[in-house]
Amino acid sequence: MPAGSADNADALDHLRRQIDDIDAKLVDLLNQRARVVVEVGKYKQQTKMAIYAPDREKAVLEKVRQLNHGPLPDRCLEAVYRELMSGSFALEKPL
């Protein structure tokens, strides 16, 4: 191995472990969000509210744009949230 390669590999491993830790937290937070979505769906069913709320979707995306300070571009986070809301919509629907 060239000099410094082991140090570089250790640094890369450390960074990857940081990413893995963040990913684990993200998965946990996304599932926490999903559990709340299920409760929202139950409430909407009990109160005969429409499951799809385009105004809420628009507000969530706007809030994401406001919260975003980079380095990810807004369009990237919007795509993530659109997919997340699509999955959430499926969770809210009655079986």
Distance bins in CASP14 RR format, pairs under 12 A and 6 or more apart:
PFRMAT RR
TARGET T0000
AUTHOR 0000-0000-0000
RMODE 2
METHOD distances of the structure
MODEL  1
1 7 0 0 0 0 0 1 0 0 0 0 0
1 8 0 0 0 0 1 0 0 0 0 0 0
1 9 0 0 0 0 1 0 0 0 0 0 0
1 10 0 0 0 0 0 1 0 0 0 0 0
2 8 0 0 0 0 1 0 0 0 0 0 0
2 9 0 0 0 0 0 1 0 0 0 0 0
4 10 0 0 0 0 1 0 0 0 0 0 0
4 11 0 0 0 0 1 0 0 0 0 0 0
4 12 0 0 0 0 0 1 0 0 0 0 0
5 11 0 0 0 0 0 1 0 0 0 0 0
5 12 0 0 0 0 0 1 0 0 0 0 0
6 12 0 0 0 0 0 1 0 0 0 0 0
6 13 0 0 0 0 0 1 0 0 0 0 0
7 13 0 0 0 0 0 1 0 0 0 0 0
7 14 0 0 0 0 0 1 0 0 0 0 0
8 14 0 0 0 0 0 1 0 0 0 0 0
8 15 0 0 0 0 0 1 0 0 0 0 0
9 15 0 0 0 0 0 1 0 0 0 0 0
9 16 0 0 0 0 0 1 0 0 0 0 0
10 16 0 0 0 0 0 1 0 0 0 0 0
10 17 0 0 0 0 0 1 0 0 0 0 0
11 17 0 0 0 0 0 1 0 0 0 0 0
11 18 0 0 0 0 0 1 0 0 0 0 0
12 18 0 0 0 0 0 1 0 0 0 0 0
12 19 0 0 0 0 0 1 0 0 0 0 0
13 19 0 0 0 0 0 1 0 0 0 0 0
13 20 0 0 0 0 0 1 0 0 0 0 0
14 20 0 0 0 0 0 1 0 0 0 0 0
14 21 0 0 0 0 0 1 0 0 0 0 0
15 21 0 0 0 0 0 1 0 0 0 0 0
15 22 0 0 0 0 0 1 0 0 0 0 0
16 22 0 0 0 0 0 1 0 0 0 0 0
16 23 0 0 0 0 0 1 0 0 0 0 0
17 23 0 0 0 0 0 1 0 0 0 0 0
17 24 0 0 0 0 0 1 0 0 0 0 0
18 24 0 0 0 0 0 1 0 0 0 0 0
18 25 0 0 0 0 0 1 0 0 0 0 0
19 25 0 0 0 0 0 1 0 0 0 0 0
19 26 0 0 0 0 0 1 0 0 0 0 0
20 26 0 0 0 0 0 1 0 0 0 0 0
20 27 0 0 0 0 0 1 0 0 0 0 0
21 27 0 0 0 0 0 1 0 0 0 0 0
21 28 0 0 0 0 0 1 0 0 0 0 0
22 28 0 0 0 0 0 1 0 0 0 0 0
22 29 0 0 0 0 0 1 0 0 0 0 0
23 29 0 0 0 0 0 1 0 0 0 0 0
23 30 0 0 0 0 0 1 0 0 0 0 0
24 30 0 0 0 0 0 1 0 0 0 0 0
24 31 0 0 0 0 0 1 0 0 0 0 0
25 31 0 0 0 0 0 1 0 0 0 0 0
25 32 0 0 0 0 0 1 0 0 0 0 0
26 32 0 0 0 0 0 1 0 0 0 0 0
26 33 0 0 0 0 0 1 0 0 0 0 0
26 80 0 0 0 0 0 1 0 0 0 0 0
26 84 0 0 0 0 0 1 0 0 0 0 0
27 33 0 0 0 0 0 1 0 0 0 0 0
27 34 0 0 0 0 0 1 0 0 0 0 0
28 34 0 0 0 0 0 1 0 0 0 0 0
28 35 0 0 0 0 0 1 0 0 0 0 0
29 35 0 0 0 0 0 1 0 0 0 0 0
29 36 0 0 0 0 0 1 0 0 0 0 0
29 84 0 0 0 0 0 1 0 0 0 0 0
30 36 0 0 0 0 0 1 0 0 0 0 0
30 37 0 0 0 0 0 1 0 0 0 0 0
30 80 0 0 0 0 1 0 0 0 0 0 0
30 81 0 0 0 0 0 1 0 0 0 0 0
30 83 0 0 0 0 0 1 0 0 0 0 0
30 84 1 0 0 1 0 0 0 0 0 0 0
30 85 0 0 0 0 0 1 0 0 0 0 0
30 87 0 0 0 0 0 1 0 0 0 0 0
30 88 0 0 0 0 1 0 0 0 0 0 0
30 91 0 0 0 0 0 1 0 0 0 0 0
31 37 0 0 0 0 0 1 0 0 0 0 0
31 38 0 0 0 0 0 1 0 0 0 0 0
31 84 0 0 0 0 0 1 0 0 0 0 0
31 88 0 0 0 0 0 1 0 0 0 0 0
31 91 0 0 0 0 0 1 0 0 0 0 0
32 38 0 0 0 0 0 1 0 0 0 0 0
32 39 0 0 0 0 0 1 0 0 0 0 0
33 39 0 0 0 0 0 1 0 0 0 0 0
33 40 0 0 0 0 0 1 0 0 0 0 0
33 60 0 0 0 0 0 1 0 0 0 0 0
33 81 0 0 0 0 0 1 0 0 0 0 0
33 84 1 0 0 1 0 0 0 0 0 0 0
33 85 0 0 0 0 0 1 0 0 0 0 0
33 87 0 0 0 0 0 1 0 0 0 0 0
33 88 1 0 0 1 0 0 0 0 0 0 0
33 91 0 0 0 0 1 0 0 0 0 0 0
34 40 0 0 0 0 0 1 0 0 0 0 0
34 41 0 0 0 0 0 1 0 0 0 0 0
34 84 0 0 0 0 1 0 0 0 0 0 0
34 85 0 0 0 0 0 1 0 0 0 0 0
34 87 0 0 0 0 1 0 0 0 0 0 0
34 88 1 0 0 1 0 0 0 0 0 0 0
34 89 0 0 0 0 0 1 0 0 0 0 0
34 90 0 0 0 0 0 1 0 0 0 0 0
34 91 1 0 1 0 0 0 0 0 0 0 0
34 92 0 0 0 0 0 1 0 0 0 0 0
35 41 0 0 0 0 0 1 0 0 0 0 0
35 42 0 0 0 0 0 1 0 0 0 0 0
35 88 0 0 0 0 0 1 0 0 0 0 0
35 91 0 0 0 0 1 0 0 0 0 0 0
36 42 0 0 0 0 0 1 0 0 0 0 0
36 43 0 0 0 0 0 1 0 0 0 0 0
36 88 0 0 0 0 1 0 0 0 0 0 0
36 91 0 0 0 0 1 0 0 0 0 0 0
36 92 0 0 0 0 0 1 0 0 0 0 0
37 43 0 0 0 0 0 1 0 0 0 0 0
37 44 0 0 0 0 0 1 0 0 0 0 0
37 51 0 0 0 0 0 1 0 0 0 0 0
37 53 0 0 0 0 0 1 0 0 0 0 0
37 56 0 0 0 0 0 1 0 0 0 0 0
37 60 0 0 0 0 0 1 0 0 0 0 0
37 84 0 0 0 0 1 0 0 0 0 0 0
37 85 0 0 0 0 1 0 0 0 0 0 0
37 86 0 0 0 0 0 1 0 0 0 0 0
37 87 0 0 0 0 1 0 0 0 0 0 0
37 88 1 0 1 0 0 0 0 0 0 0 0
37 89 0 0 0 0 1 0 0 0 0 0 0
37 90 0 0 0 0 1 0 0 0 0 0 0
37 91 1 0 1 0 0 0 0 0 0 0 0
37 92 1 0 0 1 0 0 0 0 0 0 0
37 93 0 0 0 0 0 1 0 0 0 0 0
38 44 0 0 0 0 0 1 0 0 0 0 0
38 45 0 0 0 0 0 1 0 0 0 0 0
38 87 0 0 0 0 0 1 0 0 0 0 0
38 88 0 0 0 0 1 0 0 0 0 0 0
38 89 0 0 0 0 0 1 0 0 0 0 0
38 90 0 0 0 0 0 1 0 0 0 0 0
38 91 1 0 1 0 0 0 0 0 0 0 0
38 92 1 0 0 1 0 0 0 0 0 0 0
38 93 0 0 0 0 0 1 0 0 0 0 0
38 94 0 0 0 0 0 1 0 0 0 0 0
38 95 0 0 0 0 0 1 0 0 0 0 0
39 45 0 0 0 0 0 1 0 0 0 0 0
39 46 0 0 0 0 0 1 0 0 0 0 0
39 88 0 0 0 0 0 1 0 0 0 0 0
39 91 0 0 0 0 1 0 0 0 0 0 0
39 92 0 0 0 0 1 0 0 0 0 0 0
40 46 0 0 0 0 0 1 0 0 0 0 0
40 47 0 0 0 0 0 1 0 0 0 0 0
40 49 0 0 0 0 1 0 0 0 0 0 0
40 50 0 0 0 0 0 1 0 0 0 0 0
40 51 0 0 0 0 1 0 0 0 0 0 0
40 52 0 0 0 0 0 1 0 0 0 0 0
40 53 0 0 0 0 1 0 0 0 0 0 0
40 56 0 0 0 0 1 0 0 0 0 0 0
40 85 0 0 0 0 0 1 0 0 0 0 0
40 88 0 0 0 0 1 0 0 0 0 0 0
40 89 0 0 0 0 0 1 0 0 0 0 0
40 91 0 0 0 0 1 0 0 0 0 0 0
40 92 1 0 0 1 0 0 0 0 0 0 0
40 93 0 0 0 0 0 1 0 0 0 0 0
41 47 0 0 0 0 1 0 0 0 0 0 0
41 48 0 0 0 0 0 1 0 0 0 0 0
41 49 0 0 0 0 1 0 0 0 0 0 0
41 50 0 0 0 0 0 1 0 0 0 0 0
41 51 1 0 0 1 0 0 0 0 0 0 0
41 52 0 0 0 0 0 1 0 0 0 0 0
41 53 0 0 0 0 0 1 0 0 0 0 0
41 88 0 0 0 0 1 0 0 0 0 0 0
41 89 0 0 0 0 1 0 0 0 0 0 0
41 90 0 0 0 0 0 1 0 0 0 0 0
41 91 1 0 0 1 0 0 0 0 0 0 0
41 92 1 1 0 0 0 0 0 0 0 0 0
41 93 0 0 0 0 1 0 0 0 0 0 0
41 94 0 0 0 0 1 0 0 0 0 0 0
41 95 0 0 0 0 0 1 0 0 0 0 0
42 49 0 0 0 0 0 1 0 0 0 0 0
42 51 0 0 0 0 0 1 0 0 0 0 0
42 91 0 0 0 0 0 1 0 0 0 0 0
42 92 0 0 0 0 1 0 0 0 0 0 0
42 93 0 0 0 0 0 1 0 0 0 0 0
42 94 0 0 0 0 1 0 0 0 0 0 0
42 95 0 0 0 0 0 1 0 0 0 0 0
43 49 1 0 0 1 0 0 0 0 0 0 0
43 51 0 0 0 0 0 1 0 0 0 0 0
43 92 0 0 0 0 1 0 0 0 0 0 0
44 50 1 0 0 1 0 0 0 0 0 0 0
44 51 1 0 1 0 0 0 0 0 0 0 0
44 52 0 0 0 0 1 0 0 0 0 0 0
44 53 0 0 0 0 1 0 0 0 0 0 0
44 56 0 0 0 0 0 1 0 0 0 0 0
44 88 0 0 0 0 0 1 0 0 0 0 0
44 89 0 0 0 0 0 1 0 0 0 0 0
44 91 0 0 0 0 0 1 0 0 0 0 0
44 92 1 0 0 1 0 0 0 0 0 0 0
44 93 0 0 0 0 1 0 0 0 0 0 0
44 94 0 0 0 0 1 0 0 0 0 0 0
45 51 0 0 0 0 1 0 0 0 0 0 0
45 91 0 0 0 0 0 1 0 0 0 0 0
45 92 0 0 0 0 1 0 0 0 0 0 0
45 93 0 0 0 0 1 0 0 0 0 0 0
45 94 1 0 1 0 0 0 0 0 0 0 0
45 95 0 0 0 0 0 1 0 0 0 0 0
46 94 0 0 0 0 0 1 0 0 0 0 0
48 94 0 0 0 0 0 1 0 0 0 0 0
49 56 0 0 0 0 0 1 0 0 0 0 0
49 92 0 0 0 0 1 0 0 0 0 0 0
50 56 0 0 0 0 0 1 0 0 0 0 0
50 57 0 0 0 0 0 1 0 0 0 0 0
50 89 0 0 0 0 0 1 0 0 0 0 0
50 92 0 0 0 0 0 1 0 0 0 0 0
50 93 0 0 0 0 0 1 0 0 0 0 0
51 57 0 0 0 0 0 1 0 0 0 0 0
51 85 0 0 0 0 0 1 0 0 0 0 0
51 87 0 0 0 0 0 1 0 0 0 0 0
51 88 0 0 0 0 1 0 0 0 0 0 0
51 89 1 0 0 1 0 0 0 0 0 0 0
51 90 0 0 0 0 1 0 0 0 0 0 0
51 91 0 0 0 0 1 0 0 0 0 0 0
51 92 1 0 1 0 0 0 0 0 0 0 0
51 93 1 0 1 0 0 0 0 0 0 0 0
51 94 0 0 0 0 1 0 0 0 0 0 0
52 58 0 0 0 0 0 1 0 0 0 0 0
52 85 0 0 0 0 1 0 0 0 0 0 0
52 86 0 0 0 0 0 1 0 0 0 0 0
52 88 0 0 0 0 0 1 0 0 0 0 0
52 89 1 0 0 1 0 0 0 0 0 0 0
52 90 0 0 0 0 0 1 0 0 0 0 0
52 92 0 0 0 0 1 0 0 0 0 0 0
52 93 0 0 0 0 1 0 0 0 0 0 0
53 59 0 0 0 0 1 0 0 0 0 0 0
53 60 0 0 0 0 1 0 0 0 0 0 0
53 85 0 0 0 0 1 0 0 0 0 0 0
53 88 0 0 0 0 0 1 0 0 0 0 0
53 89 0 0 0 0 1 0 0 0 0 0 0
53 92 0 0 0 0 1 0 0 0 0 0 0
54 60 0 0 0 0 0 1 0 0 0 0 0
54 61 0 0 0 0 0 1 0 0 0 0 0
54 85 0 0 0 0 0 1 0 0 0 0 0
54 89 0 0 0 0 0 1 0 0 0 0 0
55 61 0 0 0 0 0 1 0 0 0 0 0
55 62 0 0 0 0 0 1 0 0 0 0 0
56 62 0 0 0 0 0 1 0 0 0 0 0
56 63 0 0 0 0 0 1 0 0 0 0 0
56 81 0 0 0 0 0 1 0 0 0 0 0
56 85 0 0 0 0 1 0 0 0 0 0 0
56 88 0 0 0 0 0 1 0 0 0 0 0
56 89 0 0 0 0 0 1 0 0 0 0 0
56 92 0 0 0 0 0 1 0 0 0 0 0
57 63 0 0 0 0 0 1 0 0 0 0 0
57 64 0 0 0 0 0 1 0 0 0 0 0
57 78 0 0 0 0 0 1 0 0 0 0 0
57 81 0 0 0 0 1 0 0 0 0 0 0
57 82 0 0 0 0 1 0 0 0 0 0 0
57 84 0 0 0 0 0 1 0 0 0 0 0
57 85 1 0 1 0 0 0 0 0 0 0 0
57 86 0 0 0 0 1 0 0 0 0 0 0
57 88 0 0 0 0 1 0 0 0 0 0 0
57 89 0 0 0 0 1 0 0 0 0 0 0
58 64 0 0 0 0 0 1 0 0 0 0 0
58 65 0 0 0 0 0 1 0 0 0 0 0
58 78 0 0 0 0 0 1 0 0 0 0 0
58 81 0 0 0 0 0 1 0 0 0 0 0
58 82 0 0 0 0 0 1 0 0 0 0 0
58 85 0 0 0 0 0 1 0 0 0 0 0
59 65 0 0 0 0 0 1 0 0 0 0 0
59 66 0 0 0 0 0 1 0 0 0 0 0
59 81 0 0 0 0 0 1 0 0 0 0 0
59 85 0 0 0 0 0 1 0 0 0 0 0
60 66 0 0 0 0 0 1 0 0 0 0 0
60 67 0 0 0 0 0 1 0 0 0 0 0
60 77 0 0 0 0 0 1 0 0 0 0 0
60 78 0 0 0 0 1 0 0 0 0 0 0
60 80 0 0 0 0 0 1 0 0 0 0 0
60 81 1 0 0 1 0 0 0 0 0 0 0
60 82 0 0 0 0 1 0 0 0 0 0 0
60 84 0 0 0 0 1 0 0 0 0 0 0
60 85 1 0 0 1 0 0 0 0 0 0 0
60 88 0 0 0 0 1 0 0 0 0 0 0
60 89 0 0 0 0 0 1 0 0 0 0 0
61 67 0 0 0 0 0 1 0 0 0 0 0
61 68 0 0 0 0 0 1 0 0 0 0 0
61 74 0 0 0 0 1 0 0 0 0 0 0
61 75 0 0 0 0 0 1 0 0 0 0 0
61 77 0 0 0 0 1 0 0 0 0 0 0
61 78 1 0 1 0 0 0 0 0 0 0 0
61 79 0 0 0 0 0 1 0 0 0 0 0
61 80 0 0 0 0 0 1 0 0 0 0 0
61 81 1 0 0 1 0 0 0 0 0 0 0
61 82 1 0 0 1 0 0 0 0 0 0 0
61 84 0 0 0 0 0 1 0 0 0 0 0
61 85 0 0 0 0 1 0 0 0 0 0 0
62 68 0 0 0 0 0 1 0 0 0 0 0
62 74 0 0 0 0 0 1 0 0 0 0 0
62 77 0 0 0 0 0 1 0 0 0 0 0
62 78 0 0 0 0 1 0 0 0 0 0 0
62 81 0 0 0 0 0 1 0 0 0 0 0
63 74 0 0 0 0 0 1 0 0 0 0 0
63 77 0 0 0 0 0 1 0 0 0 0 0
63 78 0 0 0 0 0 1 0 0 0 0 0
63 81 0 0 0 0 1 0 0 0 0 0 0
64 70 0 0 0 0 0 1 0 0 0 0 0
64 72 0 0 0 0 0 1 0 0 0 0 0
64 73 0 0 0 0 0 1 0 0 0 0 0
64 74 1 0 0 1 0 0 0 0 0 0 0
64 75 0 0 0 0 0 1 0 0 0 0 0
64 76 0 0 0 0 0 1 0 0 0 0 0
64 77 1 0 1 0 0 0 0 0 0 0 0
64 78 1 0 0 1 0 0 0 0 0 0 0
64 79 0 0 0 0 0 1 0 0 0 0 0
64 80 0 0 0 0 1 0 0 0 0 0 0
64 81 1 0 1 0 0 0 0 0 0 0 0
64 82 0 0 0 0 1 0 0 0 0 0 0
64 84 0 0 0 0 1 0 0 0 0 0 0
64 85 0 0 0 0 0 1 0 0 0 0 0
65 72 0 0 0 0 0 1 0 0 0 0 0
65 73 0 0 0 0 0 1 0 0 0 0 0
65 74 1 0 1 0 0 0 0 0 0 0 0
65 75 0 0 0 0 1 0 0 0 0 0 0
65 76 0 0 0 0 0 1 0 0 0 0 0
65 77 1 0 0 1 0 0 0 0 0 0 0
65 78 1 0 0 1 0 0 0 0 0 0 0
65 81 0 0 0 0 1 0 0 0 0 0 0
66 74 0 0 0 0 1 0 0 0 0 0 0
66 77 0 0 0 0 0 1 0 0 0 0 0
67 74 0 0 0 0 0 1 0 0 0 0 0
67 77 0 0 0 0 1 0 0 0 0 0 0
67 78 0 0 0 0 0 1 0 0 0 0 0
67 81 0 0 0 0 0 1 0 0 0 0 0
68 74 1 0 1 0 0 0 0 0 0 0 0
68 75 0 0 0 0 0 1 0 0 0 0 0
68 76 0 0 0 0 1 0 0 0 0 0 0
68 77 1 0 1 0 0 0 0 0 0 0 0
68 78 0 0 0 0 1 0 0 0 0 0 0
68 80 0 0 0 0 0 1 0 0 0 0 0
68 81 0 0 0 0 0 1 0 0 0 0 0
69 77 0 0 0 0 0 1 0 0 0 0 0
70 76 0 0 0 0 1 0 0 0 0 0 0
70 77 0 0 0 0 1 0 0 0 0 0 0
71 77 0 0 0 0 0 1 0 0 0 0 0
72 78 0 0 0 0 0 1 0 0 0 0 0
72 79 0 0 0 0 0 1 0 0 0 0 0
72 80 0 0 0 0 1 0 0 0 0 0 0
72 81 0 0 0 0 0 1 0 0 0 0 0
73 79 0 0 0 0 1 0 0 0 0 0 0
73 80 0 0 0 0 0 1 0 0 0 0 0
74 80 0 0 0 0 0 1 0 0 0 0 0
74 81 0 0 0 0 0 1 0 0 0 0 0
74 82 0 0 0 0 0 1 0 0 0 0 0
75 81 0 0 0 0 0 1 0 0 0 0 0
75 82 0 0 0 0 0 1 0 0 0 0 0
76 82 0 0 0 0 0 1 0 0 0 0 0
76 83 0 0 0 0 0 1 0 0 0 0 0
77 83 0 0 0 0 0 1 0 0 0 0 0
77 84 0 0 0 0 0 1 0 0 0 0 0
78 84 0 0 0 0 0 1 0 0 0 0 0
78 85 0 0 0 0 0 1 0 0 0 0 0
79 85 0 0 0 0 0 1 0 0 0 0 0
79 86 0 0 0 0 0 1 0 0 0 0 0
80 86 0 0 0 0 0 1 0 0 0 0 0
80 87 0 0 0 0 0 1 0 0 0 0 0
81 87 0 0 0 0 0 1 0 0 0 0 0
81 88 0 0 0 0 1 0 0 0 0 0 0
82 88 0 0 0 0 0 1 0 0 0 0 0
82 89 0 0 0 0 0 1 0 0 0 0 0
83 89 0 0 0 0 0 1 0 0 0 0 0
83 90 0 0 0 0 0 1 0 0 0 0 0
84 90 0 0 0 0 0 1 0 0 0 0 0
84 91 0 0 0 0 0 1 0 0 0 0 0
85 91 0 0 0 0 0 1 0 0 0 0 0
85 92 0 0 0 0 0 1 0 0 0 0 0
86 92 0 0 0 0 0 1 0 0 0 0 0
86 93 0 0 0 0 0 1 0 0 0 0 0
87 93 0 0 0 0 1 0 0 0 0 0 0
END
